[in-house]
Amino acid sequence: MSDLATNMEKARGYLARFGENGVAHHIAGQAVTSQAQFDTITPTDQGVLARVARGGAVEIDRAAQAARVAFPAWRDMPGAERKRLLHRIADAIEARAEEIALVEAMDTGQAIRFMSKAAVRGAENFRYFADQAVQARDGQSIYAPGQVNLTSRTPIGPVGVITPWNTPFMLSTWKIAPALAAGCTVVHKPAELSPLTASLLVEIAEEAGLPPGVWNTVHGFGEDAGRALTEHPALKAVSFVGESATGSRIMAQGAATLKRVHFELGGKNPVVVFADADLDRAADAAVFMIYSLNGERCTSSSRLLVEETVHDDFVARVAEKAAAIPVGHPLDPATVIGPLIHPEHERKVLAYFDRARDEGATIATGGEKATGGDLDAGCWVRPTLFTGARNDMAIAQEEIFGPVLTAIPFSGEEDAVRLANDVPYGLAGYLWTNDLTRALRVTEAMEAGMIWVNSENVRHLPTPFGGMKASGIGRDGGDWSFDFYMETKNVSLATGAHKITKLGG
């Protein structure tokens, strides 16, 4: 039996429970159904994987009240005990790593070679923030004449977390683990296009010993469940990953209750390649950062800015590498690019190809739907590279969120910075040069929250993650996560007799 056949047989076994029982909400430790339901499909052939409960204001209110009731005990639990519980969740995630990977690959279309790491990354997120839980409330002592100030942090309260459909398992752990470590309780609304591993995750957490009500999951759509979450007065903050336009709506919806918001939004990230760079490594990194994960990630390097003296040769290398990328079934270990998440998203990505041609760009490779055999029924798009492009074209300005790269030449350092910054977004950037002083100048001038020099996206959990401009508000990672999920309190203690001004008598 081939590796693909073996994985498909295992996946069918893991998915059978969802097909038989559907996907329910999880509120106060219990499975909760809704009269309204929707289908989640696999983009491999658009077949239905499961019926999913469609929640709205009623289910969100029930979940928020459960989180409110559970909050005092979870807040007051010693950090060392929360640490122990979160490590148990990490252990339980690792024990079900195969199940998580196979289910997520079928639900999202992401290649198993990448999803096999999803559980590992999720467990790492829980372990890292578990270890921070012990000192999460620690503060500073600040001295002044006649007084000492003591700061501390306290969890903000029940919070809402809205996660996206791309790598949903890992991103859910990235958001929820620090909230739990900080002492917050959670209402989680996963993306409706990829609900399955979110159900596994909350199940795993409670089987590992997390108290009921600390973590609640409600499935549904943004216009009902999402809006109810962002407007609910019991939820003190909302952390959201998704499109910039949706982030704007969430901010407006949360305004009436003065919600704290954290947004990780869209990106149109440049990879800037100077002529003095290690061009072989730069080409490999550029290809990896746009074509891995189907190009469906916010930090993908979707604009390739290359110094004009090496542009043609470098772009030819990238085109050759892109054309050779294996496209196929997500459960095949040889596959790099699987099907896009949903037919609607596939149509959106394909529509950019005609727009690019109309605006005068040329296609070096790809630019079409991948077809033939089993691909015909699914949502596959070939890895695409546009050349002859300008930075004012739609393919250079708008987030396509697929395996689509746009190459643009630049004439020098100033031109490179101008092009890099000339988009609405400012999430990530990638810079390739062997000139250290140039690297310092260019990274200082680039409008991006995260910049990697001579590297693809290599995440280090203690570092801040987030963007500028239309790419978001706030930072995740390290202590920055606790800044969002906790309130800072200052207590000023007089160390001597302060002179008090008498106002009367």
KAWO-V888527 format. One record per residue. N is the residue number from 1. RES is the residue in one small letter. SS is DSSP state (helix for helix, strand for strand, loop for the rest). PSI is psi in degrees with one decimal (NA if undefined). BURIAL is b if it has 16 or more other ideal C-beta (glycine too) atoms within 10 Angstrom, else e. Layout:
# KAWO-V888527
<<N,RES,SS,PSI,BURIAL> <N,RES,SS,PSI,BURIAL>>
This chain:
# KAWO-V888527
<<1,m,loop,133.5,e> <2,s,loop,163.8,e> <3,d,helix,-38.5,e> <4,l,helix,-47.2,b> <5,a,helix,-40.5,e> <6,t,helix,-45.8,e> <7,n,helix,-38.0,b> <8,m,helix,-38.5,b> <9,e,helix,-43.6,e> <10,k,helix,-42.5,e> <11,a,helix,-42.0,b> <12,r,helix,-40.0,e> <13,g,helix,-44.5,e> <14,y,helix,-33.7,b> <15,l,helix,-15.1,b> <16,a,helix,-37.7,e> <17,r,helix,-36.8,e> <18,f,helix,-40.3,b> <19,g,helix,-35.4,e> <20,e,helix,-43.7,e> <21,n,helix,-11.8,e> <22,g,loop,-174.4,b> <23,v,strand,118.8,b> <24,a,loop,163.4,b> <25,h,strand,166.2,b> <26,h,strand,107.7,b> <27,i,strand,126.9,b> <28,a,loop,38.2,b> <29,g,loop,3.9,b> <30,q,strand,147.6,e> <31,a,strand,131.9,e> <32,v,strand,130.7,b> <33,t,loop,166.1,e> <34,s,loop,150.9,b> <35,q,loop,-40.5,e> <36,a,loop,143.5,e> <37,q,strand,164.6,e> <38,f,strand,165.8,b> <39,d,strand,142.0,e> <40,t,strand,131.5,b> <41,i,strand,161.9,b> <42,t,loop,133.0,b> <43,p,loop,-0.3,b> <44,t,loop,-38.5,b> <45,d,loop,9.7,e> <46,q,loop,19.4,e> <47,g,loop,150.9,e> <48,v,strand,126.9,e> <49,l,strand,-37.7,b> <50,a,strand,158.4,b> <51,r,strand,134.7,b> <52,v,strand,134.3,b> <53,a,strand,132.2,b> <54,r,loop,103.9,b> <55,g,loop,165.8,b> <56,g,loop,-148.1,b> <57,a,helix,-35.8,e> <58,v,helix,-48.6,e> <59,e,helix,-37.5,b> <60,i,helix,-41.3,b> <61,d,helix,-43.0,b> <62,r,helix,-41.9,b> <63,a,helix,-41.0,b> <64,a,helix,-39.1,b> <65,q,helix,-37.3,b> <66,a,helix,-42.4,b> <67,a,helix,-37.3,b> <68,r,helix,-43.3,b> <69,v,helix,-38.4,e> <70,a,helix,-16.0,b> <71,f,helix,-49.2,b> <72,p,helix,-44.6,e> <73,a,helix,-39.6,e> <74,w,helix,-39.9,b> <75,r,helix,-42.0,b> <76,d,helix,-7.2,e> <77,m,loop,133.4,b> <78,p,loop,143.3,e> <79,g,helix,-34.7,b> <80,a,helix,-33.8,e> <81,e,helix,-40.7,e> <82,r,helix,-39.5,b> <83,k,helix,-45.7,b> <84,r,helix,-43.5,e> <85,l,helix,-42.1,b> <86,l,helix,-33.0,b> <87,h,helix,-35.4,b> <88,r,helix,-37.0,b> <89,i,helix,-42.2,b> <90,a,helix,-42.6,b> <91,d,helix,-42.9,e> <92,a,helix,-34.5,b> <93,i,helix,-46.6,b> <94,e,helix,-35.6,b> <95,a,helix,-24.1,e> <96,r,loop,28.7,b> <97,a,helix,-42.3,b> <98,e,helix,-45.9,e> <99,e,helix,-46.8,b> <100,i,helix,-45.9,b> <101,a,helix,-46.0,b> <102,l,helix,-41.6,b> <103,v,helix,-44.4,b> <104,e,helix,-39.3,b> <105,a,helix,-41.6,b> <106,m,helix,-32.6,b> <107,d,helix,-30.5,b> <108,t,helix,-22.1,b> <109,g,loop,1.9,b> <110,q,loop,142.7,b> <111,a,loop,140.7,b> <112,i,helix,-27.8,b> <113,r,helix,-28.3,b> <114,f,helix,-39.3,b> <115,m,helix,-21.6,b> <116,s,loop,-19.0,b> <117,k,loop,-6.5,e> <118,a,helix,-44.5,b> <119,a,helix,-39.1,b> <120,v,helix,-46.0,b> <121,r,helix,-39.9,b> <122,g,helix,-43.1,b> <123,a,helix,-40.0,b> <124,e,helix,-40.6,b> <125,n,helix,-45.2,b> <126,f,helix,-40.6,b> <127,r,helix,-42.9,b> <128,y,helix,-50.9,b> <129,f,helix,-25.8,b> <130,a,helix,-43.6,b> <131,d,helix,-23.0,e> <132,q,helix,-14.0,b> <133,a,helix,-31.9,b> <134,v,helix,-38.6,e> <135,q,helix,13.9,e> <136,a,loop,-31.6,b> <137,r,loop,-2.7,b> <138,d,loop,149.4,e> <139,g,loop,-146.3,e> <140,q,loop,162.1,e> <141,s,strand,128.1,e> <142,i,strand,118.3,e> <143,y,strand,146.3,e> <144,a,strand,162.0,e> <145,p,loop,121.3,e> <146,g,loop,7.9,e> <147,q,strand,157.3,e> <148,v,strand,135.0,e> <149,n,strand,132.2,e> <150,l,strand,122.7,e> <151,t,strand,151.4,e> <152,s,strand,167.3,e> <153,r,strand,146.4,b> <154,t,strand,143.4,e> <155,p,strand,142.3,b> <156,i,loop,-25.4,b> <157,g,loop,-163.4,b> <158,p,loop,139.4,b> <159,v,strand,156.7,b> <160,g,strand,139.7,b> <161,v,strand,123.5,b> <162,i,strand,118.1,b> <163,t,loop,157.7,b> <164,p,loop,179.4,b> <165,w,loop,-10.1,b> <166,n,loop,129.7,b> <167,t,loop,56.3,b> <168,p,helix,-34.5,b> <169,f,helix,-52.2,b> <170,m,helix,-43.9,b> <171,l,helix,-30.1,b> <172,s,helix,-43.7,b> <173,t,helix,-35.3,b> <174,w,helix,-31.9,b> <175,k,helix,-40.9,b> <176,i,helix,-36.3,b> <177,a,helix,-47.3,b> <178,p,helix,-31.1,b> <179,a,helix,-45.4,b> <180,l,helix,-41.6,b> <181,a,helix,-35.4,b> <182,a,helix,-20.2,b> <183,g,loop,10.8,b> <184,c,loop,153.9,b> <185,t,loop,162.7,b> <186,v,strand,139.6,b> <187,v,strand,117.3,b> <188,h,strand,126.0,b> <189,k,strand,105.8,b> <190,p,loop,163.6,b> <191,a,loop,140.6,b> <192,e,loop,-20.5,b> <193,l,loop,-11.8,b> <194,s,loop,67.3,b> <195,p,loop,-11.8,b> <196,l,helix,-49.6,b> <197,t,helix,-20.3,b> <198,a,helix,-37.6,b> <199,s,helix,-38.9,b> <200,l,helix,-41.1,b> <201,l,helix,-47.6,b> <202,v,helix,-33.0,b> <203,e,helix,-45.3,e> <204,i,helix,-43.2,b> <205,a,helix,-43.9,b> <206,e,helix,-33.1,b> <207,e,helix,-26.8,e> <208,a,loop,-6.3,b> <209,g,loop,2.9,e> <210,l,loop,130.8,b> <211,p,loop,144.2,b> <212,p,loop,142.1,e> <213,g,loop,-18.9,b> <214,v,loop,-34.4,b> <215,w,strand,119.3,b> <216,n,strand,140.5,b> <217,t,strand,127.1,b> <218,v,loop,122.9,b> <219,h,loop,153.6,b> <220,g,loop,-169.3,b> <221,f,loop,159.7,b> <222,g,helix,-36.8,b> <223,e,helix,-18.1,e> <224,d,helix,-67.1,b> <225,a,helix,-43.6,b> <226,g,helix,-46.3,b> <227,r,helix,-41.3,b> <228,a,helix,-37.3,b> <229,l,helix,-48.0,b> <230,t,helix,-21.6,b> <231,e,helix,-7.7,b> <232,h,loop,127.7,b> <233,p,loop,-21.9,e> <234,a,loop,-18.5,b> <235,l,loop,121.1,b> <236,k,loop,-14.9,b> <237,a,strand,155.7,b> <238,v,strand,126.4,b> <239,s,strand,125.9,b> <240,f,strand,138.3,b> <241,v,strand,125.1,b> <242,g,loop,-155.3,b> <243,e,loop,150.5,b> <244,s,helix,-40.3,b> <245,a,helix,-37.7,e> <246,t,helix,-38.7,b> <247,g,helix,-40.1,b> <248,s,helix,-41.4,e> <249,r,helix,-40.3,b> <250,i,helix,-40.9,b> <251,m,helix,-41.8,b> <252,a,helix,-40.9,e> <253,q,helix,-32.2,b> <254,g,helix,-5.3,b> <255,a,helix,-38.1,e> <256,a,helix,-30.2,e> <257,t,helix,13.1,e> <258,l,loop,44.7,e> <259,k,loop,141.0,b> <260,r,strand,137.7,b> <261,v,strand,146.2,b> <262,h,strand,124.5,b> <263,f,strand,126.8,b> <264,e,strand,108.5,b> <265,l,loop,-150.0,b> <266,g,loop,172.8,b> <267,g,loop,151.8,b> <268,k,loop,70.0,b> <269,n,loop,133.8,b> <270,p,strand,145.1,b> <271,v,strand,116.6,b> <272,v,strand,120.2,b> <273,v,strand,115.1,b> <274,f,loop,159.5,b> <275,a,loop,-25.8,e> <276,d,loop,1.1,e> <277,a,loop,164.8,b> <278,d,loop,96.5,e> <279,l,helix,-30.6,b> <280,d,helix,-47.9,e> <281,r,helix,-39.4,e> <282,a,helix,-40.1,b> <283,a,helix,-43.5,b> <284,d,helix,-42.3,e> <285,a,helix,-41.1,b> <286,a,helix,-41.4,b> <287,v,helix,-44.1,b> <288,f,helix,-44.1,b> <289,m,helix,-11.5,b> <290,i,helix,-30.5,b> <291,y,helix,-18.5,b> <292,s,helix,156.2,b> <293,l,helix,30.0,b> <294,n,helix,14.7,b> <295,g,helix,7.1,b> <296,e,loop,64.3,b> <297,r,loop,149.7,b> <298,c,loop,-27.6,b> <299,t,loop,10.8,b> <300,s,loop,145.6,b> <301,s,loop,85.5,b> <302,s,loop,-8.8,b> <303,r,strand,125.1,b> <304,l,strand,104.6,b> <305,l,strand,116.5,b> <306,v,strand,135.0,b> <307,e,strand,134.3,b> <308,e,loop,-26.8,e> <309,t,loop,-22.3,e> <310,v,loop,5.3,b> <311,h,helix,-54.5,b> <312,d,helix,-44.6,e> <313,d,helix,-42.8,e> <314,f,helix,-44.3,b> <315,v,helix,-35.5,b> <316,a,helix,-39.0,e> <317,r,helix,-45.5,b> <318,v,helix,-42.4,b> <319,a,helix,-41.4,b> <320,e,helix,-43.7,e> <321,k,helix,-41.7,b> <322,a,helix,-40.9,b> <323,a,helix,-23.2,e> <324,a,loop,-1.0,e> <325,i,loop,129.2,b> <326,p,loop,127.7,e> <327,v,strand,129.8,b> <328,g,loop,-163.2,b> <329,h,loop,136.7,b> <330,p,loop,-21.7,b> <331,l,loop,-1.6,b> <332,d,loop,120.7,b> <333,p,loop,-20.5,e> <334,a,loop,-16.2,e> <335,t,loop,137.2,b> <336,v,loop,-45.1,b> <337,i,strand,118.2,b> <338,g,loop,-168.1,b> <339,p,loop,148.9,b> <340,l,loop,160.6,b> <341,i,loop,-34.2,b> <342,h,loop,151.6,b> <343,p,helix,-35.9,e> <344,e,helix,-40.3,e> <345,h,helix,-38.1,b> <346,e,helix,-43.5,b> <347,r,helix,-38.4,e> <348,k,helix,-46.8,e> <349,v,helix,-45.4,b> <350,l,helix,-31.2,b> <351,a,helix,-27.7,e> <352,y,helix,-22.7,b> <353,f,helix,-43.5,b> <354,d,helix,-39.2,e> <355,r,helix,-41.3,e> <356,a,helix,-44.4,b> <357,r,helix,-43.0,e> <358,d,helix,-33.6,e> <359,e,helix,-4.5,b> <360,g,loop,3.6,e> <361,a,loop,156.8,b> <362,t,strand,157.1,e> <363,i,strand,114.7,b> <364,a,strand,-32.2,b> <365,t,strand,152.6,b> <366,g,loop,-134.6,b> <367,g,loop,24.3,b> <368,e,loop,165.0,e> <369,k,strand,140.4,b> <370,a,loop,125.7,b> <371,t,loop,174.8,e> <372,g,loop,124.6,e> <373,g,helix,-130.9,e> <374,d,helix,-13.9,e> <375,l,helix,-22.2,b> <376,d,helix,-33.8,e> <377,a,helix,-11.8,e> <378,g,loop,-163.9,b> <379,c,loop,49.3,b> <380,w,loop,139.8,b> <381,v,strand,133.3,b> <382,r,loop,145.8,b> <383,p,loop,129.7,b> <384,t,strand,139.5,b> <385,l,strand,121.2,b> <386,f,strand,136.9,b> <387,t,strand,175.1,b> <388,g,loop,30.4,b> <389,a,loop,159.4,b> <390,r,loop,158.2,e> <391,n,loop,-11.0,b> <392,d,loop,0.2,e> <393,m,loop,154.9,b> <394,a,helix,-37.7,b> <395,i,helix,-15.3,b> <396,a,helix,-16.0,b> <397,q,helix,-30.8,b> <398,e,loop,145.9,b> <399,e,loop,110.5,b> <400,i,loop,-35.6,b> <401,f,loop,49.7,b> <402,g,loop,-176.3,b> <403,p,loop,64.1,b> <404,v,strand,122.5,b> <405,l,strand,138.1,b> <406,t,strand,121.3,b> <407,a,strand,134.2,b> <408,i,strand,130.7,b> <409,p,strand,153.9,b> <410,f,strand,158.9,b> <411,s,loop,-14.6,e> <412,g,loop,-174.6,e> <413,e,helix,-46.5,b> <414,e,helix,-41.6,e> <415,d,helix,-38.9,e> <416,a,helix,-44.6,b> <417,v,helix,-41.8,b> <418,r,helix,-47.7,e> <419,l,helix,-42.0,b> <420,a,helix,-38.5,b> <421,n,helix,-10.7,b> <422,d,loop,54.6,e> <423,v,loop,162.6,b> <424,p,loop,-17.9,e> <425,y,strand,164.6,b> <426,g,strand,51.7,b> <427,l,loop,-63.7,b> <428,a,strand,163.2,b> <429,g,strand,156.0,b> <430,y,strand,131.5,b> <431,l,strand,131.0,b> <432,w,strand,112.8,b> <433,t,loop,151.9,b> <434,n,loop,10.5,e> <435,d,loop,107.1,e> <436,l,helix,-44.5,e> <437,t,helix,-35.6,e> <438,r,helix,-42.0,b> <439,a,helix,-40.5,b> <440,l,helix,-40.9,e> <441,r,helix,-47.1,e> <442,v,helix,-43.1,b> <443,t,helix,-32.5,b> <444,e,helix,-33.8,e> <445,a,helix,-21.0,e> <446,m,loop,137.5,b> <447,e,loop,83.6,b> <448,a,loop,144.3,b> <449,g,loop,-24.0,b> <450,m,strand,131.9,b> <451,i,strand,129.7,b> <452,w,strand,131.2,b> <453,v,strand,123.6,b> <454,n,loop,42.7,e> <455,s,loop,152.1,e> <456,e,loop,-173.0,b> <457,n,loop,102.5,b> <458,v,loop,109.3,e> <459,r,loop,137.0,e> <460,h,loop,116.1,e> <461,l,loop,-30.3,b> <462,p,loop,-7.6,e> <463,t,loop,157.2,e> <464,p,loop,139.4,e> <465,f,strand,120.3,b> <466,g,loop,176.6,b> <467,g,loop,178.4,b> <468,m,strand,175.2,b> <469,k,strand,-132.7,b> <470,a,loop,7.0,b> <471,s,loop,-2.4,b> <472,g,strand,-179.2,b> <473,i,strand,127.3,b> <474,g,loop,175.6,b> <475,r,loop,141.3,b> <476,d,strand,169.6,b> <477,g,loop,142.9,b> <478,g,helix,-142.0,b> <479,d,helix,-16.4,b> <480,w,helix,-32.5,b> <481,s,helix,-40.0,b> <482,f,helix,-28.8,b> <483,d,helix,-32.4,b> <484,f,helix,-45.3,b> <485,y,helix,-0.1,b> <486,m,strand,153.1,b> <487,e,strand,141.3,e> <488,t,strand,131.9,e> <489,k,strand,138.8,e> <490,n,strand,131.4,e> <491,v,strand,121.3,e> <492,s,strand,121.1,e> <493,l,strand,124.5,e> <494,a,strand,132.2,e> <495,t,loop,1.1,e> <496,g,loop,-179.1,e> <497,a,loop,101.6,e> <498,h,loop,144.9,e> <499,k,loop,125.5,e> <500,i,loop,124.9,e> <501,t,loop,122.0,e> <502,k,loop,130.6,e> <503,l,loop,-5.1,e> <504,g,loop,167.2,e> <505,g,loop,NA,e>>
